[in-house]
Amino acid sequence: MSAPNRSTLISATQKVLKKHYKPITADVKRSVLENLLFGCLLDSAKYSDAEAAWTVLLDEFFDWNEIRVATSRELAEFFPMLTNPIAAADRLRQALQNVFEGLYSYDLEPLQKENLGKATQRLASFAKLSPFAVSYVVQHSLGGHSIPLDDGTMQLMLILDIVTEKEAKQHRVPGLERAVPKSKGKEYGSLLHQLSAEFVANSYGTAVHKILLEINPEAKARLPKRSTKTAKKPTKKAAKTSKSAKSKSAATKATKKTKTATAKSKKTAKTKTAKSKTATGTKTTVKKKTKTKRKPR
């Protein structure tokens, strides 16, 4: 039986994911810039966590400029719910910095009136750190057909044999937009991202592995595996030998201690005997002197 081709696997992915997840609808009230920044937070994160981070961002900072001049470490402190707070903060700051340097403002609404190809190129220059965020804006603000793919999604595509290693490094899935109709693009992007976010959070998760094998049973050999290196348990013979060696060692130490104590005791006894003899000799001498002493006239 021949292996399924790329188009077949993409279609299978769509069918299987619909059984396990429900598509999440994006906030249609967000501006082009807001979708770009939200995409920076959603990259490699769960929707619920990205929404929580977005709420904190709007509550804690006065304007976009205050966020732009903050350090990545300062911003990351507000995103403990994200998988990689520092990476998200870097993407956020870089996007705002590039937009400001390119336009001297934060207004990206004119992009909606430009040619889609040109607008996409400009977005790519603004969000160099996140191709995911660019595709997210194209899909949700510019009306284009571009399915957002983060690093976790590319790993899944590689495991499912939808892309080659070279394509994964280039961060592209040839034929994806042709295999998925534009009318289903947002739905497919949402479902795929939910699986990717779970995979990023725990690449060894049983639930994620079951879904991947449901899509492509031949992916089993490519699933992430935990390290199997464990300490070998000693055999009964080795255990007895070790126990015997420990007993001998303990006995040897006890013997040494006894010998040391005996030696010290003998030494102490000799010292006491010597002192006693010395004291006795002194007393005898004194007595003899007393006996030979003449009486005064």
C-alpha positions as CSV (number, residue, x, y, z in Angstrom):
1,M,0.0,0.0,0.0
2,S,1.5,3.4,-1.0
3,A,1.9,6.2,1.4
4,P,-0.8,8.9,1.4
5,N,0.1,12.0,-0.5
6,R,0.3,15.6,0.8
7,S,-3.2,16.7,-0.3
8,T,-4.8,13.5,1.2
9,L,-3.1,14.0,4.5
10,I,-4.2,17.7,4.7
11,S,-7.8,16.7,4.0
12,A,-7.5,13.9,6.6
13,T,-6.1,16.5,9.1
14,Q,-9.2,18.7,8.6
15,K,-11.7,15.8,9.0
16,V,-10.0,14.5,12.2
17,L,-9.5,17.8,13.8
18,K,-13.2,18.7,13.4
19,K,-14.0,15.6,15.6
20,H,-11.8,16.8,18.5
21,Y,-12.0,20.6,18.4
22,K,-14.4,23.4,17.8
23,P,-13.3,26.4,15.7
24,I,-12.7,29.6,17.7
25,T,-14.0,32.8,16.2
26,A,-11.6,35.8,16.2
27,D,-12.7,39.2,17.5
28,V,-13.8,41.1,14.4
29,K,-13.6,44.5,16.2
30,R,-9.8,44.4,16.4
31,S,-7.9,46.8,14.1
32,V,-5.2,45.7,11.7
33,L,-2.5,46.6,14.3
34,E,-4.4,44.9,17.1
35,N,-4.6,41.7,15.1
36,L,-0.9,41.9,14.3
37,L,-0.1,42.2,18.0
38,F,-2.6,39.6,19.1
39,G,-1.0,37.3,16.5
40,C,2.4,37.9,18.2
41,L,0.8,36.6,21.5
42,L,-1.1,33.7,19.9
43,D,2.0,32.4,18.2
44,S,2.7,29.0,19.9
45,A,0.1,29.7,22.6
46,K,-3.4,28.6,23.4
47,Y,-6.3,30.9,22.5
48,S,-7.4,31.3,26.1
49,D,-3.9,32.2,27.2
50,A,-3.4,34.7,24.4
51,E,-6.7,36.4,25.2
52,A,-5.7,36.6,28.9
53,A,-2.3,38.1,27.9
54,W,-4.1,40.6,25.6
55,T,-6.4,41.7,28.4
56,V,-3.4,42.3,30.7
57,L,-1.6,44.2,28.0
58,L,-4.5,46.7,27.5
59,D,-5.1,47.1,31.3
60,E,-1.5,47.6,32.4
61,F,-0.1,49.9,29.6
62,F,-1.2,53.4,28.7
63,D,-0.5,53.2,25.0
64,W,1.4,51.4,22.2
65,N,4.4,53.6,22.7
66,E,4.8,52.6,26.3
67,I,4.8,49.0,25.3
68,R,7.3,49.7,22.5
69,V,9.9,51.3,24.8
70,A,9.5,48.6,27.5
71,T,12.1,45.9,27.7
72,S,11.3,42.3,26.8
73,R,11.9,41.2,30.3
74,E,9.5,43.9,31.7
75,L,6.8,42.8,29.3
76,A,7.4,39.1,29.9
77,E,6.5,39.6,33.6
78,F,2.9,40.3,32.5
79,F,2.7,37.0,30.4
80,P,3.2,34.1,32.9
81,M,0.3,32.3,31.2
82,L,2.1,32.0,27.9
83,T,4.4,29.1,27.0
84,N,7.3,31.4,26.2
85,P,6.8,34.9,27.7
86,I,10.2,36.3,26.6
87,A,9.7,35.2,23.0
88,A,6.2,36.7,22.9
89,A,7.5,39.9,24.4
90,D,10.3,40.1,21.7
91,R,7.7,39.6,18.9
92,L,5.5,42.3,20.4
93,R,8.2,44.9,20.8
94,Q,9.8,44.2,17.4
95,A,6.4,44.5,15.6
96,L,5.7,47.9,17.3
97,Q,9.2,49.1,16.7
98,N,9.1,48.2,13.0
99,V,5.7,49.7,12.5
100,F,6.7,53.0,14.2
101,E,10.0,53.3,12.3
102,G,8.3,52.6,9.0
103,L,5.2,54.8,9.4
104,Y,6.0,57.1,12.4
105,S,2.6,56.1,13.6
106,Y,0.7,52.9,14.6
107,D,-2.0,53.1,12.0
108,L,-2.1,50.1,9.7
109,E,-5.7,50.5,8.5
110,P,-4.5,51.9,5.0
111,L,-3.1,48.4,4.3
112,Q,-6.7,47.2,3.8
113,K,-7.0,49.4,0.7
114,E,-3.7,48.2,-0.8
115,N,-3.0,45.3,-3.1
116,L,-3.0,42.1,-1.0
117,G,0.5,41.0,-2.2
118,K,2.0,44.5,-1.4
119,A,0.2,44.7,1.9
120,T,1.5,41.2,2.9
121,Q,5.1,42.2,2.1
122,R,4.8,45.3,4.2
123,L,3.4,43.3,7.1
124,A,6.2,40.8,6.8
125,S,8.7,43.7,7.2
126,F,6.9,44.8,10.3
127,A,6.7,41.4,12.0
128,K,10.0,39.8,11.0
129,L,9.9,37.6,14.1
130,S,6.5,36.0,13.5
131,P,5.3,34.7,10.1
132,F,2.4,33.3,12.1
133,A,1.3,36.9,13.0
134,V,1.6,38.0,9.4
135,S,-0.7,35.2,8.2
136,Y,-3.1,35.9,11.0
137,V,-3.5,39.5,9.9
138,V,-3.9,38.5,6.2
139,Q,-6.6,36.0,7.2
140,H,-8.5,38.2,9.7
141,S,-7.9,41.8,8.5
142,L,-7.0,41.8,4.8
143,G,-9.4,39.1,3.6
144,G,-6.6,36.9,2.1
145,H,-6.3,33.1,2.2
146,S,-3.3,32.5,4.4
147,I,-3.3,29.8,7.1
148,P,-1.2,30.8,10.2
149,L,1.6,28.3,10.9
150,D,3.8,28.6,14.0
151,D,6.8,26.4,14.9
152,G,4.6,23.8,16.7
153,T,2.4,23.4,13.6
154,M,5.5,22.9,11.4
155,Q,6.7,20.1,13.7
156,L,3.3,18.5,13.5
157,M,3.4,18.7,9.7
158,L,6.8,17.0,9.7
159,I,5.6,14.2,12.0
160,L,2.5,13.7,9.8
161,D,4.8,13.6,6.7
162,I,3.0,16.5,5.1
163,V,6.2,18.4,4.7
164,T,9.9,17.5,4.3
165,E,12.6,18.6,6.7
166,K,13.7,21.2,4.2
167,E,10.2,22.6,3.8
168,A,9.8,22.7,7.6
169,K,13.0,24.7,8.0
170,Q,11.7,27.1,5.3
171,H,8.5,27.3,7.3
172,R,6.2,26.5,4.4
173,V,3.6,23.9,3.5
174,P,3.4,23.8,-0.4
175,G,-0.2,23.4,-1.6
176,L,-1.9,24.0,1.8
177,E,-4.1,26.9,0.6
178,R,-5.1,24.9,-2.5
179,A,-6.0,21.8,-0.4
180,V,-8.1,23.9,2.0
181,P,-10.8,26.1,0.4
182,K,-10.7,29.8,1.4
183,S,-14.2,29.4,2.9
184,K,-12.7,26.9,5.3
185,G,-9.5,28.7,5.9
186,K,-10.3,30.3,9.2
187,E,-11.9,27.1,10.6
188,Y,-9.0,25.0,9.5
189,G,-6.4,27.5,10.9
190,S,-8.2,27.6,14.3
191,L,-8.5,23.8,14.6
192,L,-4.9,23.2,13.5
193,H,-3.6,25.9,16.0
194,Q,-5.4,24.3,18.9
195,L,-3.7,21.0,18.2
196,S,-0.4,22.8,17.8
197,A,-0.8,24.6,21.1
198,E,-1.4,21.4,23.0
199,F,1.6,19.8,21.3
200,V,3.8,22.7,22.2
201,A,2.6,22.5,25.9
202,N,3.3,18.8,26.0
203,S,4.8,17.0,23.0
204,Y,4.6,13.7,24.7
205,G,0.8,13.9,25.5
206,T,-1.1,10.7,24.8
207,A,-4.2,12.6,23.5
208,V,-2.2,14.6,20.9
209,H,-0.4,11.4,19.8
210,K,-3.7,9.6,19.3
211,I,-5.0,12.4,17.1
212,L,-1.8,12.4,15.0
213,L,-2.0,8.6,14.5
214,E,-5.7,8.9,13.6
215,I,-4.6,11.3,10.8
216,N,-1.7,9.2,9.7
217,P,-1.0,5.8,11.3
218,E,2.4,5.7,9.7
219,A,3.5,8.7,11.8
220,K,4.1,6.4,14.9
221,A,7.9,6.2,14.2
222,R,8.2,10.0,14.1
223,L,6.3,10.7,17.4
224,P,8.4,12.4,20.1
225,K,9.6,9.8,22.6
226,R,10.9,10.3,26.1
227,S,14.4,9.2,26.9
228,T,14.6,5.5,27.8
229,K,18.0,5.8,29.6
230,T,17.5,4.6,33.2
231,A,19.8,3.2,35.8
232,K,20.1,-0.6,35.7
233,K,18.8,-2.4,38.8
234,P,21.5,-4.6,40.4
235,T,21.1,-8.4,40.1
236,K,20.6,-10.5,43.2
237,K,24.2,-11.7,43.0
238,A,25.5,-8.2,42.7
239,A,23.2,-7.1,45.6
240,K,24.6,-9.9,47.8
241,T,28.2,-9.1,46.9
242,S,27.6,-5.4,47.6
243,K,25.9,-6.3,50.9
244,S,28.8,-8.6,51.8
245,A,31.4,-5.9,50.8
246,K,29.5,-3.4,53.0
247,S,29.5,-5.8,55.9
248,K,33.2,-6.5,55.6
249,S,33.9,-2.8,55.3
250,A,31.9,-2.1,58.4
251,A,33.7,-4.9,60.3
252,T,37.1,-3.6,59.2
253,K,36.2,-0.1,60.4
254,A,35.0,-1.6,63.7
255,T,38.3,-3.6,64.1
256,K,40.3,-0.5,63.3
257,K,38.4,1.5,65.9
258,T,38.9,-1.3,68.5
259,K,42.6,-1.5,67.8
260,T,42.9,2.3,68.0
261,A,41.0,2.4,71.3
262,T,43.2,-0.5,72.7
263,A,46.4,1.3,71.7
264,K,45.2,4.5,73.3
265,S,44.3,2.7,76.4
266,K,47.7,1.0,76.6
267,K,49.4,4.3,76.0
268,T,47.4,5.9,78.7
269,A,48.2,3.1,81.1
270,K,51.9,3.3,80.4
271,T,51.8,7.1,81.0
272,K,50.0,6.6,84.3
273,T,52.5,3.9,85.4
274,A,55.4,6.2,84.5
275,K,53.9,9.1,86.4
276,S,53.3,6.8,89.4
277,K,56.9,5.5,89.4
278,T,58.2,9.0,89.2
279,A,56.0,10.1,92.1
280,T,57.1,7.2,94.2
281,G,60.8,7.8,93.6
282,T,60.4,11.4,94.6
283,K,58.8,10.5,97.9
284,T,61.6,7.9,98.8
285,T,64.3,10.5,98.2
286,V,62.6,12.9,100.5
287,K,62.3,10.4,103.3
288,K,66.0,9.5,103.1
289,K,67.0,13.1,103.3
290,T,64.8,13.5,106.4
291,K,66.5,10.6,108.2
292,T,70.1,11.7,107.6
293,K,69.4,15.3,108.6
294,R,71.3,16.3,111.8
295,K,69.6,17.7,114.8
296,P,70.4,21.3,115.7
297,R,72.7,21.7,118.7
